[in-house]
């Protein structure tokens, strides 16, 4: 039986999330921006989210869907001018029978829309501000089920990634994470903010903020907030291992995001170090690390990193379960087959429906914090790793290249990493 939904819910003040739970503070400006956005959402008001980490570069107006009155819908329609949507988790979208639409060849940064819906009772045409507000509130109602909606309708849900901005650094994920962090029902009312009628540009965020008074927060701020306020890892076991490069203390961590296990090999005592620690983030590569494949440089980088750590006063190697730049072993072998047909490593990943690099470093940053390694020199050829750790509050004071001699088997692979993924590689002539 369909249920009755109150016409005008009243915002209820909620307790603010305390700051400074972790040993490393997020950047002050980002913290302040996020606090202002959370306060606005708790009041039933609107915040702005600017995409600053992807090519989409959209600007979004965000509110708690549970507060979607006719007045709020009209305000978003007038001041944002984009299509209204409500964010839902994958599980919630499935429970409400509004699964994802199949969008052919859509870039990853575009929203993932689900089947449009409308409240089954209490609406007239469904298009009015009052009707759309009721449908949005019903989508946010944890007691509502699939029978409470008809399909198609005038509200199209947006289905967000399971780990939010930690997996997908986009505006809708940030909006959803913000309403959850604000203590609201997990559903955000979102709209692109259009500039000059037909463009949604994050660059115009300060201008829109000045015109509307809505607080402005960046996707990177939301990522830093979550990494700072949420405990993403826990220690499973610890001990010591003797290697050909000497003894290392071992700590095995479990990720509460996906259950995967990661290992830290630690050298020295971080608490007694005078300067920054030497650190390598090494993504698991079964073929390169164990089978010594000549197709990549992973095994050589692993050994070189361990040799450098053996000579260091303090440092760590994080062995991360991110096979194939995060796509997994099976998909990596499928990508190998595509590379044998002529595709480079980026093209192969994209042909399988993945981004060129699916990894994120929120878990790595929390492991480093737990080890007391908040100030580091990072062994990497990939500037994206440096940027990611800095976003998560790790002070990367320097980068140390870790290039190994290319072979005839991996030269094209390394050229692709240099030319298409921005890795800093010299690659001497063959």
C-alpha positions as CSV (number, residue, x, y, z in Angstrom):
1,X,0.0,0.0,0.0
2,X,1.3,3.5,-0.8
3,X,2.1,5.7,2.1
4,X,1.3,9.3,2.8
5,X,4.2,11.7,2.8
6,X,4.1,15.0,4.8
7,X,3.8,18.0,2.5
8,X,6.4,20.3,4.2
9,X,9.0,18.6,6.4
10,X,10.7,21.0,8.8
11,X,14.5,20.9,8.9
12,X,15.8,19.5,12.2
13,X,19.1,20.8,13.6
14,X,21.6,18.0,13.9
15,X,24.8,17.7,16.0
16,X,27.9,18.8,14.0
17,X,30.6,16.3,13.3
18,X,33.6,17.0,15.5
19,X,36.8,18.1,13.9
20,X,40.3,16.8,14.2
21,X,39.8,13.1,14.9
22,X,43.0,12.2,13.0
23,X,46.6,13.1,13.7
24,X,46.9,15.2,10.4
25,X,44.5,18.0,9.8
26,X,42.9,18.6,6.4
27,X,43.7,22.0,4.8
28,X,42.1,24.8,6.8
29,X,40.3,26.4,3.9
30,X,38.8,23.1,2.8
31,X,37.7,22.3,6.3
32,X,36.0,25.7,6.7
33,X,34.3,25.4,3.3
34,X,33.0,21.9,4.2
35,X,31.7,23.0,7.6
36,X,29.8,25.8,6.0
37,X,28.3,23.5,3.5
38,X,27.3,20.9,6.1
39,X,25.7,23.6,8.3
40,X,23.7,24.9,5.3
41,X,22.4,21.4,4.4
42,X,21.4,20.7,8.0
43,X,19.3,23.9,7.9
44,X,17.5,22.7,4.8
45,X,19.4,25.2,2.7
46,X,21.5,24.8,-0.5
47,X,25.3,24.4,-1.0
48,X,27.4,24.5,-4.1
49,X,29.8,21.7,-5.1
50,X,32.5,22.4,-7.7
51,X,34.2,19.5,-9.6
52,X,37.9,20.3,-9.5
53,X,39.5,16.9,-10.1
54,X,38.0,15.8,-13.4
55,X,37.6,17.1,-16.9
56,X,33.8,17.4,-16.4
57,X,34.3,20.6,-14.4
58,X,30.6,20.9,-13.4
59,X,29.1,23.1,-10.8
60,X,26.3,21.6,-8.7
61,X,23.6,23.0,-6.4
62,X,22.9,20.5,-3.6
63,X,20.3,20.2,-0.8
64,X,19.0,17.4,1.3
65,X,16.2,15.6,-0.6
66,X,14.2,15.2,2.6
67,X,13.8,19.0,2.6
68,X,12.5,19.2,-1.0
69,X,9.6,21.6,-0.6
70,X,8.0,23.4,-3.6
71,X,9.9,26.5,-2.6
72,X,13.2,24.7,-2.6
73,X,12.5,23.1,-6.0
74,X,11.6,26.5,-7.5
75,X,14.7,28.1,-6.0
76,X,16.9,25.5,-7.7
77,X,15.0,25.8,-10.9
78,X,15.4,29.6,-11.0
79,X,19.0,29.9,-9.6
80,X,20.6,26.7,-10.9
81,X,18.5,26.0,-14.0
82,X,19.7,22.4,-14.5
83,X,17.7,19.2,-14.4
84,X,16.7,18.1,-10.9
85,X,17.8,14.7,-9.7
86,X,18.1,12.8,-6.5
87,X,21.2,10.8,-5.6
88,X,20.8,7.2,-4.5
89,X,23.2,4.4,-3.6
90,X,23.3,1.4,-5.9
91,X,21.6,-0.7,-3.3
92,X,18.8,1.9,-2.7
93,X,18.2,2.3,-6.4
94,X,17.9,-1.4,-6.9
95,X,15.5,-1.6,-3.9
96,X,13.3,1.1,-5.5
97,X,13.4,-0.6,-8.9
98,X,15.1,2.3,-10.7
99,X,18.2,0.6,-11.9
100,X,20.8,2.3,-14.1
101,X,20.2,3.4,-17.6
102,X,22.5,2.1,-20.3
103,X,24.3,5.1,-21.7
104,X,26.5,4.1,-24.6
105,X,30.0,5.6,-24.9
106,X,29.3,8.1,-22.1
107,X,32.4,9.5,-20.4
108,X,33.0,8.4,-16.8
109,X,32.4,11.9,-15.3
110,X,28.8,12.1,-16.5
111,X,26.2,11.2,-13.9
112,X,24.9,7.6,-13.9
113,X,21.2,8.0,-14.2
114,X,18.5,5.5,-13.1
115,X,15.0,4.9,-14.3
116,X,12.9,8.1,-13.7
117,X,10.1,7.8,-11.1
118,X,7.2,9.7,-9.7
119,X,5.3,9.4,-6.4
120,X,2.4,6.9,-6.9
121,X,0.0,9.0,-4.9
122,X,-0.4,12.7,-4.0
123,X,0.7,14.1,-7.3
124,X,-1.2,15.5,-10.3
125,X,0.8,15.9,-13.5
126,X,4.1,15.2,-11.6
127,X,5.9,18.2,-13.2
128,X,4.9,20.9,-10.8
129,X,7.4,22.1,-8.1
130,X,5.1,20.6,-5.4
131,X,4.9,17.3,-7.2
132,X,8.6,17.0,-7.8
133,X,9.3,18.0,-4.2
134,X,7.1,15.2,-3.0
135,X,8.7,12.7,-5.2
136,X,12.2,13.8,-4.1
137,X,11.2,13.5,-0.4
138,X,9.8,10.1,-1.0
139,X,13.0,9.0,-2.6
140,X,14.8,10.1,0.6
141,X,12.3,8.4,2.9
142,X,14.0,5.2,4.2
143,X,10.5,3.6,4.7
144,X,9.5,4.1,1.1
145,X,9.6,1.1,-1.3
146,X,9.3,0.4,-5.0
147,X,5.5,0.2,-4.8
148,X,5.4,3.8,-3.7
149,X,6.5,5.0,-7.2
150,X,5.4,4.8,-10.8
151,X,7.7,4.7,-13.8
152,X,8.6,6.7,-15.8
153,X,8.2,9.9,-13.9
154,X,9.6,13.4,-13.6
155,X,12.5,12.8,-11.2
156,X,15.5,10.9,-12.6
157,X,17.7,9.4,-9.8
158,X,21.5,9.6,-10.0
159,X,23.2,6.4,-8.9
160,X,26.4,7.2,-7.0
161,X,29.5,5.0,-6.6
162,X,29.5,2.8,-3.5
163,X,32.5,4.5,-1.9
164,X,31.4,8.0,-2.9
165,X,34.1,10.5,-3.7
166,X,36.8,8.0,-2.5
167,X,36.0,6.0,-5.6
168,X,34.6,8.5,-8.0
169,X,35.6,12.2,-7.5
170,X,32.5,13.7,-9.1
171,X,29.9,16.2,-8.0
172,X,27.0,13.8,-7.4
173,X,29.2,11.6,-5.2
174,X,30.3,14.6,-3.3
175,X,26.7,15.8,-2.9
176,X,25.7,12.4,-1.6
177,X,28.6,12.2,0.8
178,X,27.8,15.7,2.1
179,X,24.2,14.9,3.0
180,X,25.4,11.7,4.7
181,X,28.1,13.6,6.6
182,X,25.4,16.2,7.7
183,X,23.4,13.4,9.3
184,X,20.6,13.6,6.8
185,X,18.8,10.8,4.9
186,X,21.2,9.5,2.2
187,X,19.7,11.3,-0.8
188,X,20.8,14.6,-2.1
189,X,18.6,16.9,-4.3
190,X,21.0,18.0,-7.0
191,X,21.0,20.3,-10.1
192,X,23.7,21.4,-12.5
193,X,24.3,25.1,-12.1
194,X,24.2,26.5,-15.7
195,X,26.2,29.5,-16.8
196,X,25.0,31.4,-19.9
197,X,22.1,28.9,-20.1
198,X,23.9,26.0,-21.6
199,X,27.2,25.5,-19.7
200,X,27.8,24.0,-16.3
201,X,31.2,25.3,-15.2
202,X,32.9,24.9,-11.8
203,X,35.0,28.0,-12.7
204,X,32.0,30.2,-12.1
205,X,31.5,28.8,-8.5
206,X,32.7,32.0,-6.8
207,X,30.4,34.2,-9.0
208,X,27.4,31.9,-8.3
209,X,28.2,31.9,-4.6
210,X,28.3,35.7,-4.5
211,X,24.9,35.9,-6.3
212,X,23.1,33.3,-4.2
213,X,24.9,33.2,-0.9
214,X,25.2,29.5,-1.1
215,X,28.4,28.1,0.5
216,X,30.9,26.7,-2.0
217,X,32.9,23.4,-1.5
218,X,35.1,21.5,-3.9
219,X,35.1,17.8,-4.5
220,X,38.7,17.7,-3.3
221,X,37.5,19.2,0.0
222,X,34.9,16.5,0.5
223,X,37.6,13.8,-0.2
224,X,39.9,15.3,2.4
225,X,37.1,15.6,4.9
226,X,36.1,12.0,4.5
227,X,39.7,10.8,4.7
228,X,40.3,12.9,7.8
229,X,37.0,12.0,9.7
230,X,36.5,8.4,8.8
231,X,38.5,5.4,9.9
232,X,39.0,3.4,6.6
233,X,41.6,0.8,7.8
234,X,42.2,-1.5,10.7
235,X,45.2,-3.6,11.7
236,X,44.8,-7.4,11.2
237,X,48.2,-8.8,12.1
238,X,51.7,-7.6,12.7
239,X,55.1,-9.2,13.0
240,X,58.6,-9.2,11.4
241,X,59.9,-10.7,8.1
242,X,63.6,-11.3,7.1
243,X,64.3,-10.4,3.5
244,X,67.4,-10.4,1.4
245,X,67.4,-6.6,2.0
246,X,67.3,-7.1,5.8
247,X,64.5,-7.3,8.4
248,X,61.3,-5.4,8.1
249,X,58.4,-5.0,10.5
250,X,55.2,-6.1,8.8
251,X,51.7,-4.8,9.5
252,X,48.7,-6.1,7.6
253,X,45.7,-3.8,7.2
254,X,42.1,-4.5,6.2
255,X,40.2,-1.8,4.3
256,X,36.7,-1.2,5.6
257,X,35.8,0.1,2.2
258,X,36.0,-3.2,0.3
259,X,37.5,-5.7,2.7
260,X,40.8,-5.9,0.8
261,X,44.1,-6.5,2.7
262,X,47.2,-4.3,2.3
263,X,50.6,-4.8,3.8
264,X,53.1,-2.3,5.1
265,X,56.8,-3.2,5.4
266,X,58.4,-0.7,7.9
267,X,62.0,0.2,8.4
268,X,63.2,2.0,11.5
269,X,61.1,3.9,14.1
270,X,59.0,6.7,12.6
271,X,58.5,8.2,16.1
272,X,62.3,8.8,16.4
273,X,63.0,10.1,12.9
274,X,64.3,13.6,12.5
275,X,63.4,14.1,8.9
276,X,60.8,12.8,6.4
277,X,60.5,9.1,5.9
278,X,61.2,7.4,2.6
279,X,58.0,5.8,1.3
280,X,57.0,3.7,-1.7
281,X,53.3,3.0,-2.6
282,X,53.6,-0.2,-4.6
283,X,50.5,-1.6,-6.3
284,X,50.4,-5.4,-6.3
285,X,51.5,-6.9,-9.7
286,X,51.4,-10.7,-9.6
287,X,52.9,-11.0,-13.1
288,X,55.7,-8.5,-12.5
289,X,56.5,-9.0,-8.8
290,X,56.2,-12.8,-8.7
291,X,56.6,-14.0,-12.2
292,X,59.2,-11.3,-13.2
293,X,57.2,-10.4,-16.3
294,X,59.2,-8.2,-18.7
295,X,56.0,-6.6,-19.8
296,X,56.0,-4.0,-17.1
297,X,58.5,-2.4,-14.7
298,X,56.7,-3.3,-11.5
299,X,59.0,-6.1,-10.3
300,X,62.1,-4.0,-10.9
301,X,60.6,-1.0,-9.0
302,X,59.7,-3.2,-6.1
303,X,63.2,-4.5,-5.7
304,X,64.8,-1.1,-6.1
305,X,62.5,0.4,-3.5
306,X,63.4,-2.4,-1.0
307,X,67.1,-1.8,-1.6
308,X,66.7,1.9,-1.0
309,X,64.6,1.3,2.2
310,X,67.3,-1.1,3.5
311,X,69.7,1.8,3.4
312,X,67.2,4.3,4.9
313,X,67.0,5.4,8.6
314,X,63.2,5.2,8.5
315,X,60.7,4.4,5.8
316,X,58.0,2.0,4.5
317,X,56.8,0.2,1.5
318,X,53.0,-0.1,1.2
319,X,52.0,-3.2,-0.8
320,X,48.5,-2.3,-2.0
321,X,45.9,-4.7,-3.5
322,X,45.4,-2.7,-6.6
323,X,46.3,-5.2,-9.3
324,X,46.4,-3.8,-12.9
325,X,46.1,-0.1,-11.7
326,X,43.0,-1.1,-9.8
327,X,41.1,-3.3,-12.3
328,X,42.0,-6.6,-10.8
329,X,44.0,-9.6,-12.1
330,X,41.3,-11.1,-14.4
331,X,40.7,-7.8,-16.1
332,X,44.4,-7.2,-16.4
333,X,44.9,-10.4,-18.3
334,X,42.0,-9.5,-20.6
335,X,43.8,-6.1,-21.1
336,X,47.0,-8.0,-22.0
337,X,45.1,-9.8,-24.8
338,X,43.9,-6.4,-26.1
339,X,47.4,-5.1,-26.0
340,X,48.6,-8.1,-28.0
341,X,46.1,-6.9,-30.7
342,X,47.7,-3.5,-30.9
343,X,46.1,-1.4,-28.1
344,X,48.2,0.4,-25.6
345,X,47.6,0.0,-21.9
346,X,45.3,3.0,-21.7
347,X,43.3,2.0,-24.7
348,X,43.0,-1.6,-23.4
349,X,41.6,-0.4,-20.0
350,X,39.1,1.9,-21.7
351,X,38.0,-0.8,-24.1
352,X,37.1,-2.9,-21.0
353,X,35.1,0.0,-19.6
354,X,37.7,1.2,-17.0
355,X,39.5,4.4,-16.6
356,X,43.2,4.4,-17.5
357,X,43.9,4.3,-13.7
358,X,41.2,3.1,-11.3
359,X,43.3,3.4,-8.1
360,X,42.6,5.7,-5.2
361,X,44.9,6.4,-2.3
362,X,42.6,7.2,0.7
363,X,43.5,3.8,2.3
364,X,47.2,4.4,1.6
365,X,47.1,7.8,3.3
366,X,45.4,6.3,6.4
367,X,47.9,3.5,6.6
368,X,50.7,6.1,6.5
369,X,49.0,8.1,9.3
370,X,48.6,5.0,11.4
371,X,52.3,4.2,11.0
372,X,53.2,7.8,12.0
373,X,54.5,8.6,8.5
374,X,52.8,11.9,7.8
375,X,55.9,13.6,6.4
376,X,57.5,11.7,3.6
377,X,59.7,11.5,0.5
378,X,57.8,9.5,-2.0
379,X,59.5,7.1,-4.4
380,X,57.4,7.4,-7.6
381,X,57.5,8.4,-11.2
382,X,53.8,9.3,-11.1
383,X,52.9,12.9,-10.0
384,X,49.3,11.8,-9.5
385,X,50.4,9.8,-6.4
386,X,52.0,12.9,-4.9
387,X,48.9,15.0,-5.6
388,X,46.6,12.3,-4.2
389,X,48.5,11.9,-0.9
390,X,48.7,15.7,-0.4
391,X,44.9,15.9,-0.9
392,X,44.6,13.4,1.9
393,X,46.7,15.4,4.3
394,X,50.1,13.7,3.8
395,X,53.0,16.1,3.6
396,X,55.0,14.9,0.6
397,X,58.1,17.1,0.9
398,X,59.9,15.6,-2.1
399,X,59.6,13.0,-4.9
400,X,62.3,10.5,-5.7
401,X,62.2,8.9,-9.1
402,X,62.3,5.1,-9.3
403,X,63.0,4.4,-12.9
404,X,64.4,1.0,-14.0
405,X,66.0,0.2,-17.3
406,X,63.5,-0.4,-20.1
407,X,63.4,-3.7,-22.1
408,X,62.3,-4.4,-25.6
409,X,59.1,-5.9,-24.1
410,X,58.0,-3.0,-22.0
411,X,59.3,0.1,-23.8
412,X,55.9,0.8,-25.4
413,X,54.2,0.3,-22.1
414,X,56.6,2.8,-20.5
415,X,56.2,5.3,-23.3
416,X,52.4,5.1,-22.8
417,X,52.8,5.9,-19.1
418,X,55.0,8.8,-20.0
419,X,53.1,10.2,-22.9
420,X,49.5,9.5,-21.9
421,X,49.5,9.2,-18.1
422,X,52.1,11.9,-17.2
423,X,54.7,9.7,-15.6
424,X,58.1,11.3,-15.3
425,X,60.4,8.9,-17.2
426,X,63.6,9.6,-19.1
427,X,63.4,6.5,-21.3
428,X,66.9,6.4,-23.0
429,X,66.9,5.6,-26.7
430,X,67.0,1.9,-27.5
